[in-house]
Amino acid sequence: MMLYKLYQDLPYKIVNLTVSHKNRFVTNWDESELLEPKRLADMVHVFLLEKPGTRAFVRPAGTENKLRVYVEGKTDADVTIVMNNIVDEIKLRFKDHGADQQALCFGY
């Protein structure tokens, strides 16, 4: 079996959100899971459960006061819904962290 036949590009979006204090957002050691704030981490899990086949990463940027939000899934529609839900949750619940959004890239 050829391994390249197992790989399939999925639709994805990446968004940068400017925040006031990126250090309030904590991930696990490999940045694959948001740990703090716990409420946001829990909401990301809920959004992913609502759209099976999607996955998302929310992590602070290395040098800028920004959050990087990455979502991929089976369809563009699912990716857009999950991304919008995560971004809206950050803007609604974490206003003191900032709320400016910059789309970095969209594709599949």
Protein Blocks (a to p, Z undefined) as FASTA:
>chain_A
ZZklmpccddddddddddfblmlpccdfkopacfbdfklmmmmmmmmmmmghiacddddd
fkbccdddddddfbfklmmmmmmmmmmmmmmmmmmnopadcdfbgcZZ
